[in-house]
Amino acid sequence: MATIRKRTLPSGLVRWQVDFTDQAGKRRSRMFPRRKDADVYLVKVRSLVANNTYLADSESTTVAEAAKAWLDHCALRCQTGRRMERSTLRGYSDYVRLHITAPGIGIGDKLIAQLSRRHVNEFRDRLLLNGRSEHLTRRALSVLKLVLDHAIDNGKLFTNAAQGVRVIRSGRIEHKAPVPSKEAIRALIGAADEGLKPHLIVSALGGLRASELRGLRWRDVDFDNGFLHIRQRADAYNQIGDPKSRAGFRDIPAGPMVLNALRSWKLRCPKSELGLVFPAPRGGILQHTNIQKLFRKLCRDVEVTMRWHDLRHFAVSLWIEQGFSIKEVMTFAGHSSIQMTMERYGHLFPSPDHQNAMAMVEAKLLG
């Protein structure tokens, strides 16, 4: 039962008090300066209680507290090896600290029970107005959604206000992955020393992520059938673990150049107890920063501007040029969806000759 009654406070102020009982049978009340506000709240709270989704402000936590509880949960997953890497945990912590709870921009002091779609939209707009990129803003909203989902899982919240909040693109042009030219790749491979050259060849023709290259084992190189089996990777902290996602477990076809480069490299490869194809000089896991230093110097020597990850883009561009289907490219690249492949590389797929196709249709019709 919910009612509204008029009250005159000792100070002489008139207030309208809403009295009701929540889904747990506990009596609640809230006062408003206007009868209209009390009526609106009464309708809202009746619906919440009827759906067992009412949550009192006094029992709610702030977004900052909910984010800390979620990060503690992520840290526990990391410690127990439950699909949470240290680098991922560090990234989540940075998004919470630098964006979600940032003073003047974030919503860390907002009670999650009071959080609405409007509050999240305003948070998104503040991020963009304060110089955050569209990509970074999307990531911050994704992390906020995970925080609120965790609160829901633990009975602290009933609805996720961040669900469905979008960042509209500033233009209709999709992000296009930067693809190096064949001349640039040839120059890099030709100028590289014998220690760096196999890294370049495998990355530029196999499309492995840097972490997958560092985690590749000789047992995963199928010389007989010509495949690289991606079964593990080395993260930023040199911890061996599963690939980035379920789609990361894949078999990449390897041509003669890749296989011959690996055969030659195997003869002088440092011994590794882990059986790694590209170990550190003493046999451990190779630091990505070390290979990047060599790569940057090589780029300067041949006067090429490129990132290491662009080698992966180059490999994908070759697959598309060769005529592999979108599904095959998605599988070889280890993408979780065709949409992801098309967003990055859709501009590289050949456009169909619609005019020629229509001419053929007309010829069949008219003879």
C-alpha positions in Angstrom: 0.0 0.0 0.0 1.4 3.4 -1.0 0.0 6.8 0.1 0.7 10.5 -0.1 0.1 12.8 2.8 0.7 16.5 3.4 3.1 17.4 6.2 4.0 20.7 7.8 7.5 20.6 9.3 8.5 22.4 12.5 10.2 25.0 10.4 6.8 25.8 8.8 7.7 24.3 5.4 5.1 22.2 3.7 6.2 18.8 2.3 4.4 15.9 0.6 5.4 12.5 2.0 5.2 9.3 0.1 4.8 6.2 2.3 5.0 2.7 1.0 6.2 -0.8 1.7 9.0 -2.3 -0.4 9.1 -5.9 -1.8 10.8 -7.1 1.4 8.0 -5.7 3.6 10.1 -2.8 4.9 8.3 0.5 5.4 9.8 3.4 3.3 9.1 7.1 3.0 10.3 10.0 1.0 9.3 13.7 1.0 8.9 16.2 -1.9 8.4 20.0 -1.9 5.6 19.6 -4.5 2.6 17.3 -4.8 3.3 16.8 -8.5 6.8 15.4 -7.7 5.3 13.1 -5.1 2.7 11.8 -7.6 5.3 11.0 -10.2 7.5 9.2 -7.6 4.5 7.2 -6.3 3.7 5.8 -9.8 7.4 5.0 -10.3 7.9 3.3 -6.9 4.7 1.2 -7.2 6.1 -0.2 -10.5 9.5 -0.9 -9.0 8.0 -2.7 -5.9 5.6 -4.7 -8.2 8.6 -5.9 -10.3 10.8 -6.5 -7.2 13.3 -4.0 -8.5 13.0 -1.3 -5.8 16.3 -0.4 -4.2 16.6 2.2 -1.4 19.2 4.9 -1.7 20.4 4.2 1.8 21.2 0.6 0.8 22.9 1.6 -2.5 26.6 2.1 -3.2 28.3 4.7 -5.3 29.7 3.9 -8.8 33.2 4.3 -7.4 32.5 1.6 -4.7 30.8 -0.7 -7.3 33.9 -0.2 -9.5 36.2 -1.2 -6.7 34.2 -4.3 -5.9 34.3 -5.3 -9.6 38.1 -4.7 -9.8 38.6 -6.8 -6.7 36.6 -9.6 -8.4 38.7 -9.2 -11.5 41.9 -9.4 -9.4 40.6 -12.6 -7.8 40.0 -14.0 -11.3 43.5 -13.0 -12.3 45.0 -14.7 -9.2 43.1 -17.9 -9.7 43.7 -18.1 -13.5 40.1 -17.6 -14.5 40.4 -15.9 -17.9 41.8 -12.6 -16.6 45.3 -11.4 -17.5 47.3 -8.9 -15.6 47.5 -6.6 -18.6 43.7 -6.7 -18.9 43.2 -6.0 -15.2 45.6 -3.0 -15.4 43.7 -1.6 -18.4 40.4 -1.9 -16.5 41.9 -0.1 -13.5 43.1 2.7 -15.7 39.7 3.2 -17.3 38.0 3.3 -13.9 40.6 5.7 -12.5 41.1 8.0 -15.5 37.6 8.2 -16.8 34.7 6.6 -14.8 35.8 8.2 -11.4 37.8 11.1 -12.8 36.9 14.3 -10.9 34.8 16.7 -12.8 34.2 14.2 -15.6 33.3 10.8 -14.1 30.3 9.6 -12.2 32.1 8.0 -9.3 30.1 9.8 -6.6 26.7 8.9 -8.1 24.6 6.2 -6.3 24.1 3.3 -8.7 20.4 3.1 -7.5 19.9 6.7 -8.8 21.9 6.1 -12.0 19.7 6.7 -15.1 20.3 6.5 -18.9 20.4 10.4 -18.8 23.3 10.3 -16.3 25.3 7.9 -18.5 24.6 10.0 -21.6 25.8 13.1 -19.9 28.9 11.2 -18.8 29.6 10.1 -22.4 29.2 13.7 -23.6 31.6 15.0 -20.9 34.2 12.5 -22.0 34.0 13.6 -25.6 34.0 17.3 -24.7 37.1 16.8 -22.6 39.1 15.4 -25.4 38.5 11.7 -25.2 38.4 10.0 -28.5 35.3 8.1 -29.8 37.1 4.8 -29.4 38.2 5.6 -25.8 34.7 6.8 -24.9 33.2 3.5 -26.2 35.7 1.6 -24.1 35.0 3.6 -21.0 31.2 2.9 -21.4 31.9 -0.8 -21.9 33.8 -0.9 -18.7 31.0 1.0 -16.9 28.6 -1.6 -18.2 30.7 -4.4 -16.8 30.8 -2.6 -13.4 27.0 -2.3 -13.3 26.6 -5.9 -14.5 28.7 -7.1 -11.6 26.5 -5.1 -9.2 23.4 -6.7 -10.7 25.0 -10.2 -10.3 25.5 -9.4 -6.6 22.0 -8.0 -5.9 23.1 -4.4 -5.6 21.3 -3.2 -8.7 18.4 -4.3 -10.9 18.9 -2.5 -14.2 22.0 -1.5 -16.1 21.7 2.2 -17.1 24.7 1.9 -19.4 23.0 -0.7 -21.5 22.4 0.6 -25.0 24.2 3.9 -24.6 26.0 4.6 -27.9 28.7 6.8 -29.2 27.6 8.1 -32.6 30.5 8.3 -35.1 31.6 11.8 -36.1 31.6 10.6 -39.7 30.3 7.7 -41.8 33.8 6.6 -42.8 34.8 3.4 -40.9 38.2 2.9 -39.4 40.6 1.5 -42.0 43.6 -0.6 -40.9 46.9 1.0 -42.2 48.4 -1.5 -44.7 52.1 -1.1 -45.5 53.1 -1.4 -49.2 54.8 -4.4 -50.6 57.9 -2.3 -51.3 58.2 -1.3 -47.7 57.9 -4.9 -46.5 60.5 -6.1 -49.0 62.9 -3.3 -47.9 62.5 -4.3 -44.2 63.0 -8.0 -44.9 66.0 -7.3 -47.2 67.7 -5.0 -44.7 67.0 -7.1 -41.6 69.8 -9.2 -40.0 69.5 -12.9 -39.7 68.1 -12.7 -36.1 65.3 -10.3 -36.9 64.4 -11.5 -40.4 62.4 -14.7 -39.5 60.3 -12.6 -37.1 59.4 -10.2 -39.9 58.7 -13.0 -42.4 56.4 -14.9 -40.0 54.6 -11.8 -38.9 54.2 -10.3 -42.4 53.0 -13.5 -44.0 51.4 -15.3 -41.1 49.5 -12.4 -39.5 50.3 -13.4 -35.9 49.8 -11.0 -33.1 53.0 -10.0 -31.3 51.9 -12.0 -28.2 51.2 -15.1 -30.4 54.5 -14.8 -32.1 56.3 -14.7 -28.8 54.3 -17.7 -27.5 54.7 -19.9 -30.7 56.2 -23.3 -30.0 58.1 -25.5 -32.4 55.5 -28.3 -31.8 52.9 -25.9 -33.2 54.8 -25.5 -36.5 53.5 -28.2 -38.9 56.3 -28.4 -41.6 54.7 -31.4 -43.3 51.3 -29.9 -43.9 52.3 -26.2 -43.9 50.4 -24.8 -41.0 51.1 -22.6 -37.9 48.9 -23.8 -35.0 48.1 -20.9 -32.6 47.5 -22.5 -29.2 49.0 -20.0 -26.8 50.5 -16.5 -26.4 52.8 -14.6 -24.1 51.2 -11.5 -22.5 52.8 -8.2 -21.6 54.1 -9.7 -18.3 55.7 -12.7 -20.1 53.0 -15.0 -18.8 52.1 -17.9 -21.1 48.3 -18.3 -21.5 45.5 -19.0 -23.9 45.1 -16.8 -27.1 43.2 -13.5 -26.9 39.8 -15.1 -27.4 38.2 -18.4 -28.4 38.6 -17.4 -32.0 42.4 -17.1 -31.3 42.7 -20.9 -31.4 43.3 -21.3 -35.1 45.5 -22.9 -37.9 47.2 -20.4 -40.3 48.4 -21.7 -43.6 52.1 -21.2 -44.1 53.8 -20.9 -47.5 57.3 -22.0 -48.6 58.9 -18.7 -47.6 57.7 -18.9 -44.1 58.5 -22.6 -43.7 62.0 -22.2 -45.2 62.7 -19.2 -43.0 61.7 -21.2 -39.9 63.8 -24.3 -41.0 66.8 -22.1 -41.3 66.1 -20.3 -38.0 65.7 -23.6 -36.2 69.3 -24.4 -36.8 70.5 -21.3 -34.9 67.6 -20.7 -32.6 68.5 -20.3 -28.9 67.6 -23.4 -26.8 64.4 -23.0 -24.9 62.9 -25.2 -22.2 59.5 -24.0 -23.3 60.2 -25.0 -26.9 59.6 -21.5 -28.2 60.3 -20.6 -31.8 61.4 -17.1 -30.9 62.8 -17.2 -27.4 65.0 -14.6 -25.6 68.8 -15.1 -26.1 68.9 -17.1 -22.9 65.9 -19.3 -23.8 63.2 -17.5 -21.8 60.2 -15.5 -23.1 61.2 -12.7 -25.4 60.3 -9.2 -24.3 58.2 -7.4 -26.9 59.9 -4.1 -26.1 63.3 -5.6 -27.1 62.0 -6.7 -30.6 60.3 -3.3 -31.0 63.6 -1.5 -30.4 65.3 -3.5 -33.2 62.3 -3.0 -35.5 62.2 0.8 -35.0 65.9 1.1 -35.7 65.4 -1.0 -38.9 62.5 1.3 -40.0 64.7 4.3 -39.5 67.5 2.7 -41.5 65.2 2.0 -44.5 63.2 5.2 -44.0 59.9 3.5 -43.4 57.2 4.6 -41.0 55.5 1.6 -39.6 54.3 -0.1 -36.4 55.0 -3.7 -35.6 51.2 -4.5 -35.7 51.1 -3.2 -39.3 52.8 -6.4 -40.3 49.7 -8.2 -39.3 47.6 -5.8 -41.4 49.9 -6.6 -44.3 49.3 -10.3 -44.0 45.5 -9.9 -43.9 45.7 -7.7 -47.0 47.6 -10.4 -48.9 45.0 -13.0 -48.0 42.3 -10.7 -49.3 44.3 -10.0 -52.5 44.7 -13.7 -53.1 41.0 -14.1 -53.1 40.3 -15.8 -49.7 36.7 -15.5 -48.6 35.7 -13.2 -45.8 35.1 -16.3 -43.5 38.6 -17.6 -44.3 40.2 -14.2 -43.6 38.3 -13.9 -40.3 39.4 -17.4 -39.3 43.1 -16.9 -40.2 43.2 -13.5 -38.5 41.6 -14.9 -35.3 38.7 -12.4 -35.3 35.6 -13.2 -33.3 33.2 -12.0 -36.0 32.9 -11.2 -39.6 31.8 -7.7 -38.6 35.2 -7.1 -36.9 37.0 -8.2 -40.1 34.9 -6.0 -42.3 35.3 -2.9 -40.0 39.0 -3.2 -40.3 39.6 -4.6 -43.8 36.3 -4.2 -45.7 37.8 -1.5 -47.9 40.4 -4.0 -49.2 37.9 -6.5 -50.6 37.3 -6.1 -54.3 34.1 -4.4 -55.3 31.8 -6.4 -57.6 31.5 -5.3 -61.2 27.7 -4.5 -61.0 27.6 -2.9 -64.4 29.1 -6.0 -66.1 26.8 -8.3 -64.1 23.7 -6.3 -65.1 24.8 -6.4 -68.8 25.0 -10.2 -68.5 21.5 -10.3 -67.0 20.1 -8.2 -69.9 21.9 -10.4 -72.4 20.3 -13.5 -70.9 16.9 -11.9 -71.0 17.0 -10.3 -74.5 19.3 -12.8 -76.1 
